[in-house]
Amino acid sequence: MKAITGAKVVLVDSMIPDGVILTDGGRITAVGEAGKVAIPDGTEITDAGGLYAAPGLVDVHTHAGGGTWFYDDPEKAAAAHLDHGTTSVLPALYFNLTQEEYLGAIRLLKQASQTGAVRIISGIYMEGPYLNPKFGCDAENNKWAVGIDQVRYQPLIDEVGKFAKVWCIAPEREGIEGFVESVKAMDPDPVFSVAHSEASPQQIYRFLPDGLKLATHHTNATGDRPRYPECRGVCVDEAVNFSDDIYAELICDSKGIHVDPFMLRLVLKIKGRDKVILISDACVFDGPIPDGYEGVTDINFDFQGEIAGSKLTLDVACANMMKHTGAGICDVFRFASYNPSRMLGLSDIGSIRAGNKANIILVDDAIDVKRVMFEGSWVR
C-alpha cells in the first residue's frame, strides 16, 4: 500500500487543500482530508510537499513523442509522454499511410501496448483513412484521396477491431455512409469524429446517432461554406460549437497559433467545461519555418509550409490553456483528463476517486510535472 500526503488534491469540481490519497494493487482506495484518512502501519508514504496531486493526463490524439512517431518506436514515444504525466494515450494514424503501413502500425501498437511504458496506450486514434483531401498537412501524400473502397478499408477495420477508440471521418465524402456502417458492424458503439472537413451542419448531424461525438483539432483543417460572397457561411466549426453532443479537441500552443487565444476563450464559453478536450497532436515534421513564424518552437511545418501538428506534451498544453484563457487548475485537468476519459467511456481513469486506477501526477502551479505514478507504481 502507498500513501500520498501533504498534497492539494485536484478533484473534478473542487480541491482538497491538505489531502491524502491511498493506493493499493494499482487502484486508489481512499481520498480525503489529512486526519480523516487512516494510513495503515507499514504504508509507503510520499510527502507531496504542497504540490498538486492530479489525475494522470489522457491524450486522445497524438502521433509522436520525444521526436519519434509512435509507429516507428512506440517505447520511446510512450516513455516521453509518460515522463510528462500522460498516463493514457491514443496514438494517431494518419491518411499518409498506405494500407500496408496502416496494418503494420496497428499490429505493432497492439503488441507493444502490452508491456512497459507502452501500456499507457489505451487504443488507436484513426485519423483517416477517409478525410477531405483538401485539408490537413502533408496533403500531397494522402493515400486515400480517391474513392471509398471496402476492399481497401475492410482489412483495416478487421485488424484494428475495437482497439480503435476513435474513427475520424469527413461526413461530406461520397460513400462515407458505407464506411461508417462497416465500422459499426465491427463495433456497435464506436466513436466518430468530424475531421479535415467542410461538411455542413446537416451532413455532420446525420451521423450523431451513429456515434459522432468529437471534433478533431477544432477550428483547424476545416472549411467554410459561404452562401454569398459577402456573407460568412456555416460549416464544421459552427456545427460543433452549436451541438451539445460534440466534444471539441483543442491544440493549445504557446503563441496561440493553432487556436487564437480569443477563439479559445470563445469556444470555452460556448462549449462549456464539459465538452472541451485538450490534445497535443504531436507530430514529427521538419519542414522550413515560414515567414512570420520566427521564434515558434512548439509547432511543426510540413515541406509545403503548412502547420503540421505540434511539439507539445499535454502538461504544457494545460499550462498554455491557463495562460490564454484564465482557466483554473481544476478546469485544465477536466479538459485533459476527465473529459477525454468520459468521451471514450473509460470510467476508471481521468479523476482521483476511490476505485479508479492509481494514475496520479504531482505538479506545481505551472503544471510542471514532478512525480508520476502509473497504475500504482512511481515511474518518475
C-alpha positions as CSV (number, residue, x, y, z in Angstrom):
1,M,0.0,0.0,0.0
2,K,1.1,3.6,-0.8
3,A,0.0,6.9,0.5
4,I,0.5,10.5,-0.8
5,T,0.3,13.1,1.9
6,G,0.6,16.9,2.0
7,A,-1.0,17.3,-1.4
8,K,-3.5,19.7,-2.8
9,V,-5.7,17.0,-4.3
10,V,-7.3,18.1,-7.6
11,L,-10.9,16.7,-7.9
12,V,-13.3,17.2,-10.8
13,D,-15.1,20.1,-9.4
14,S,-13.1,21.0,-6.2
15,M,-9.9,20.6,-4.4
16,I,-8.7,19.2,-1.0
17,P,-6.1,21.7,0.3
18,D,-4.3,19.3,2.5
19,G,-5.2,15.9,1.2
20,V,-4.3,12.2,1.4
21,I,-4.5,9.5,-1.3
22,L,-4.2,5.8,-0.5
23,T,-3.4,3.3,-3.2
24,D,-3.2,-0.5,-3.3
25,G,-3.0,-3.0,-6.0
26,G,-2.8,-0.3,-8.7
27,R,-6.0,1.3,-7.6
28,I,-7.0,4.3,-5.5
29,T,-8.5,3.0,-2.3
30,A,-9.2,6.3,-0.4
31,V,-9.1,10.1,-0.8
32,G,-9.8,12.7,1.8
33,E,-8.6,15.4,4.1
34,A,-5.5,14.9,6.3
35,G,-6.6,13.5,9.6
36,K,-9.7,11.9,8.2
37,V,-8.0,9.1,6.2
38,A,-6.4,6.5,8.3
39,I,-2.9,5.4,7.0
40,P,-2.2,1.8,7.9
41,D,1.1,0.8,9.5
42,G,3.7,-0.2,7.0
43,T,2.4,2.1,4.2
44,E,4.9,3.6,1.9
45,I,4.4,7.3,2.3
46,T,5.3,10.0,-0.2
47,D,5.1,13.6,1.1
48,A,3.9,15.8,-1.8
49,G,5.2,18.9,0.0
50,G,2.2,21.0,-1.1
51,L,2.3,20.1,-4.7
52,Y,-1.0,19.4,-6.6
53,A,-1.9,15.7,-6.9
54,A,-3.9,15.4,-10.1
55,P,-5.1,12.6,-12.3
56,G,-2.8,11.4,-15.0
57,L,-3.3,13.1,-18.3
58,V,-5.3,11.5,-21.1
59,D,-4.1,12.4,-24.6
60,V,-6.6,11.1,-27.1
61,H,-4.8,12.5,-30.2
62,T,-1.1,12.4,-30.7
63,H,1.1,10.9,-33.4
64,A,4.5,11.1,-31.7
65,G,6.5,11.6,-28.6
66,G,10.1,12.6,-27.9
67,G,10.5,13.4,-31.6
68,T,9.6,9.9,-32.7
69,W,6.5,8.6,-34.5
70,F,4.6,6.0,-32.4
71,Y,4.7,3.5,-35.2
72,D,8.5,3.9,-35.5
73,D,9.4,3.4,-31.8
74,P,6.4,3.0,-29.6
75,E,8.5,2.6,-26.4
76,K,10.4,5.8,-26.9
77,A,7.3,7.8,-27.8
78,A,5.3,6.4,-24.9
79,A,8.1,7.0,-22.4
80,A,8.3,10.6,-23.4
81,H,4.6,11.2,-22.8
82,L,4.7,9.3,-19.5
83,D,7.6,11.4,-18.3
84,H,5.3,14.5,-18.9
85,G,2.4,13.0,-16.9
86,T,0.4,11.4,-19.7
87,T,-0.8,8.0,-18.4
88,S,-3.2,7.2,-21.2
89,V,-2.7,7.9,-24.8
90,L,-4.2,7.1,-28.2
91,P,-1.5,7.1,-31.0
92,A,-3.0,8.6,-34.2
93,L,-2.5,7.0,-37.6
94,Y,-2.9,9.4,-40.5
95,F,-4.0,9.3,-44.1
96,N,-0.5,9.5,-45.4
97,L,-0.1,5.7,-44.6
98,T,-0.7,3.1,-47.2
99,Q,-2.9,0.1,-46.4
100,E,0.1,-2.0,-45.7
101,E,1.6,0.7,-43.5
102,Y,-1.6,1.1,-41.6
103,L,-1.8,-2.6,-41.0
104,G,1.8,-2.8,-39.9
105,A,1.4,0.1,-37.5
106,I,-1.8,-1.3,-36.0
107,R,-0.2,-4.7,-35.3
108,L,2.9,-3.1,-33.8
109,L,1.0,-0.8,-31.5
110,K,-1.4,-3.6,-30.4
111,Q,1.5,-5.8,-29.5
112,A,3.7,-3.1,-27.9
113,S,0.9,-1.9,-25.7
114,Q,1.2,-5.0,-23.5
115,T,4.5,-4.2,-21.8
116,G,6.5,-1.4,-20.2
117,A,5.7,2.2,-20.6
118,V,3.8,1.4,-23.8
119,R,1.0,0.2,-21.5
120,I,-0.1,3.8,-21.5
121,I,-1.6,3.1,-25.0
122,S,-5.3,2.7,-24.5
123,G,-6.1,2.2,-28.2
124,I,-5.6,3.9,-31.6
125,Y,-7.0,7.1,-33.0
126,M,-7.7,6.6,-36.7
127,E,-7.2,10.0,-38.3
128,G,-8.2,8.6,-41.6
129,P,-8.3,7.0,-43.9
130,Y,-11.3,8.9,-45.3
131,L,-10.9,12.7,-44.7
132,N,-11.4,15.6,-47.1
133,P,-8.2,15.7,-49.2
134,K,-8.4,19.5,-49.4
135,F,-7.5,19.8,-45.7
136,G,-4.6,18.9,-43.4
137,C,-0.8,18.8,-43.5
138,D,1.1,16.5,-45.8
139,A,-1.9,16.5,-48.1
140,E,0.2,15.6,-51.2
141,N,0.9,12.3,-49.5
142,N,-2.8,11.4,-48.9
143,K,-3.0,7.8,-49.9
144,W,-6.8,7.6,-49.6
145,A,-8.0,10.7,-51.6
146,V,-9.8,8.8,-54.4
147,G,-12.8,6.7,-53.8
148,I,-14.1,4.9,-50.7
149,D,-13.5,1.2,-51.4
150,Q,-14.4,-1.5,-49.0
151,V,-11.8,-3.8,-50.5
152,R,-9.2,-1.4,-49.2
153,Y,-10.7,-0.3,-45.9
154,Q,-12.2,-3.6,-44.6
155,P,-8.7,-5.1,-43.8
156,L,-8.0,-2.1,-41.5
157,I,-11.3,-2.5,-39.7
158,D,-10.8,-6.2,-39.2
159,E,-7.2,-5.7,-38.0
160,V,-7.7,-2.9,-35.5
161,G,-11.1,-4.0,-34.2
162,K,-12.2,-2.4,-31.0
163,F,-8.6,-1.3,-30.3
164,A,-9.6,1.7,-32.5
165,K,-11.2,4.1,-30.0
166,V,-11.8,7.0,-32.4
167,W,-12.6,6.9,-36.1
168,C,-12.3,10.2,-38.0
169,I,-14.5,10.9,-41.0
170,A,-15.3,13.8,-43.4
171,P,-19.1,13.5,-43.5
172,E,-19.3,15.1,-46.9
173,R,-17.3,12.5,-48.7
174,E,-19.3,10.4,-51.2
175,G,-19.8,6.9,-49.9
176,I,-18.8,7.6,-46.3
177,E,-22.0,6.0,-45.1
178,G,-20.8,2.6,-46.2
179,F,-17.6,3.0,-44.3
180,V,-19.5,4.1,-41.1
181,E,-21.8,1.1,-41.4
182,S,-18.8,-1.2,-41.8
183,V,-17.2,0.2,-38.6
184,K,-20.4,-0.2,-36.8
185,A,-20.7,-3.8,-37.9
186,M,-17.5,-4.5,-36.1
187,D,-18.1,-2.2,-33.1
188,P,-21.8,-1.3,-32.4
189,D,-20.7,1.5,-30.1
190,P,-17.9,3.4,-31.9
191,V,-16.7,7.0,-31.5
192,F,-16.6,9.0,-34.7
193,S,-15.0,12.4,-35.1
194,V,-15.6,15.0,-37.7
195,A,-12.2,15.8,-39.2
196,H,-10.5,17.6,-42.1
197,S,-13.9,18.5,-43.4
198,E,-16.0,21.2,-45.0
199,A,-19.3,19.4,-44.1
200,S,-22.5,21.3,-43.5
201,P,-24.2,21.0,-40.1
202,Q,-26.8,18.7,-41.6
203,Q,-24.1,16.4,-43.1
204,I,-22.5,16.2,-39.6
205,Y,-25.6,15.8,-37.5
206,R,-26.9,12.9,-39.6
207,F,-24.1,10.8,-38.0
208,L,-24.8,11.8,-34.4
209,P,-27.0,8.6,-33.9
210,D,-24.0,6.6,-35.2
211,G,-21.6,7.8,-32.5
212,L,-20.2,11.1,-33.9
213,K,-19.4,13.0,-30.7
214,L,-16.0,14.5,-31.3
215,A,-14.4,17.3,-33.4
216,T,-10.8,16.7,-34.4
217,H,-8.5,19.7,-33.6
218,H,-11.4,22.1,-33.6
219,T,-11.1,25.2,-35.8
220,N,-8.0,23.6,-37.6
221,A,-8.2,22.0,-41.0
222,T,-11.9,22.8,-41.6
223,G,-13.5,24.6,-44.5
224,D,-16.1,27.3,-45.0
225,R,-19.4,27.2,-47.0
226,P,-20.4,30.8,-47.7
227,R,-23.9,31.3,-49.0
228,Y,-23.0,34.6,-50.6
229,P,-19.5,36.1,-51.3
230,E,-20.1,38.8,-48.7
231,C,-21.6,36.6,-46.0
232,R,-19.9,34.3,-43.6
233,G,-21.0,30.7,-44.1
234,V,-21.9,27.9,-41.6
235,C,-19.7,24.9,-41.6
236,V,-17.9,22.5,-39.3
237,D,-16.8,24.9,-36.6
238,E,-20.2,26.4,-36.2
239,A,-21.9,23.0,-36.2
240,V,-19.5,21.8,-33.5
241,N,-20.0,24.9,-31.4
242,F,-23.8,24.6,-31.6
243,S,-24.1,21.0,-30.7
244,D,-24.3,19.9,-27.1
245,D,-23.4,16.4,-28.2
246,I,-20.0,17.0,-29.7
247,Y,-16.7,17.4,-27.7
248,A,-14.2,19.9,-29.2
249,E,-10.5,19.0,-29.3
250,L,-8.2,22.0,-28.9
251,I,-4.4,22.3,-29.6
252,C,-3.2,24.9,-27.2
253,D,0.3,26.0,-28.2
254,S,2.3,28.8,-26.5
255,K,1.6,31.5,-29.1
256,G,-2.0,30.7,-29.9
257,I,-1.2,29.7,-33.5
258,H,-3.4,26.6,-33.8
259,V,-6.2,28.3,-32.0
260,D,-6.1,32.1,-31.3
261,P,-6.4,32.9,-27.6
262,F,-9.7,34.8,-28.2
263,M,-11.0,31.7,-30.0
264,L,-10.0,29.5,-27.1
265,R,-12.0,31.7,-24.8
266,L,-14.9,31.8,-27.2
267,V,-15.0,28.0,-27.6
268,L,-14.8,27.6,-23.9
269,K,-17.7,30.0,-23.4
270,I,-19.8,28.2,-25.9
271,K,-19.0,24.6,-25.3
272,G,-18.6,24.9,-21.5
273,R,-16.2,23.0,-19.3
274,D,-17.8,19.6,-20.1
275,K,-17.1,19.5,-23.8
276,V,-13.6,20.8,-24.2
277,I,-10.7,18.3,-24.7
278,L,-7.0,19.3,-24.8
279,I,-4.8,17.3,-27.1
280,S,-1.1,17.5,-28.1
281,D,-1.4,16.4,-31.7
282,A,2.4,15.9,-31.5
283,C,4.0,15.1,-34.9
284,V,7.4,14.8,-36.5
285,F,7.8,17.1,-39.5
286,D,10.9,19.0,-40.3
287,G,9.8,21.5,-43.0
288,P,11.2,25.0,-43.1
289,I,9.7,27.6,-40.8
290,P,7.6,30.0,-43.0
291,D,8.0,33.8,-42.9
292,G,6.1,35.3,-39.9
293,Y,6.6,32.2,-37.7
294,E,10.1,33.1,-36.5
295,G,10.6,32.1,-32.8
296,V,7.9,29.4,-32.9
297,T,9.3,26.4,-31.2
298,D,6.3,24.1,-30.3
299,I,4.6,23.5,-33.7
300,N,5.8,21.7,-36.8
301,F,5.6,22.6,-40.5
302,D,5.5,20.3,-43.5
303,F,7.5,20.9,-46.6
304,Q,4.7,22.9,-48.2
305,G,4.9,25.3,-45.2
306,E,1.6,24.1,-43.7
307,I,1.2,23.8,-40.0
308,A,1.7,20.1,-39.2
309,G,0.7,19.4,-35.6
310,S,2.8,20.3,-32.6
311,K,5.8,19.5,-30.5
312,L,3.7,19.8,-27.4
313,T,3.1,17.5,-24.4
314,L,-0.2,17.7,-22.7
315,D,1.2,19.2,-19.5
316,V,2.5,22.1,-21.5
317,A,-0.9,22.4,-23.3
318,C,-2.6,22.7,-19.9
319,A,-0.2,25.5,-18.8
320,N,-0.9,27.3,-22.1
321,M,-4.6,27.0,-21.7
322,M,-4.4,28.6,-18.2
323,K,-2.3,31.4,-19.7
324,H,-4.5,32.0,-22.7
325,T,-7.9,31.7,-21.1
326,G,-7.5,32.2,-17.3
327,A,-8.8,28.6,-16.7
328,G,-8.0,27.2,-13.3
329,I,-6.1,24.1,-12.4
330,C,-9.2,22.0,-11.8
331,D,-10.5,23.2,-15.2
332,V,-7.4,22.1,-17.2
333,F,-7.4,18.7,-15.6
334,R,-11.0,18.4,-16.6
335,F,-10.1,19.3,-20.2
336,A,-7.0,17.0,-20.2
337,S,-8.1,14.1,-18.0
338,Y,-11.7,13.8,-17.1
339,N,-13.4,14.9,-20.3
340,P,-11.3,12.7,-22.6
341,S,-11.8,9.7,-20.4
342,R,-15.6,10.3,-20.3
343,M,-15.7,10.8,-24.1
344,L,-14.1,7.4,-24.6
345,G,-16.3,5.7,-21.9
346,L,-13.2,4.9,-19.7
347,S,-14.8,5.3,-16.3
348,D,-11.8,4.2,-14.2
349,I,-9.3,6.9,-15.2
350,G,-9.3,10.6,-15.6
351,S,-10.2,11.6,-12.0
352,I,-9.0,10.9,-8.5
353,R,-11.6,8.9,-6.7
354,A,-11.7,5.5,-4.9
355,G,-11.8,2.6,-7.3
356,N,-10.0,4.4,-10.2
357,K,-6.6,3.3,-11.5
358,A,-3.8,4.9,-9.5
359,N,-2.6,7.1,-12.3
360,I,-1.5,10.2,-10.4
361,I,0.8,13.1,-11.1
362,L,2.3,15.7,-8.8
363,V,2.6,19.1,-10.3
364,D,3.3,22.7,-9.3
365,D,1.3,25.8,-10.1
366,A,2.7,26.0,-13.6
367,I,1.8,22.3,-14.3
368,D,5.5,21.4,-14.2
369,V,5.4,17.6,-13.6
370,K,7.5,16.5,-10.6
371,R,6.4,12.9,-10.0
372,V,4.3,10.3,-12.0
373,M,2.5,7.3,-10.6
374,F,1.3,4.8,-13.2
375,E,-1.0,2.0,-12.1
376,G,0.2,2.3,-8.5
377,S,3.9,2.5,-9.2
378,W,6.1,5.6,-9.2
379,V,7.7,5.8,-12.6
380,R,9.2,9.2,-12.1
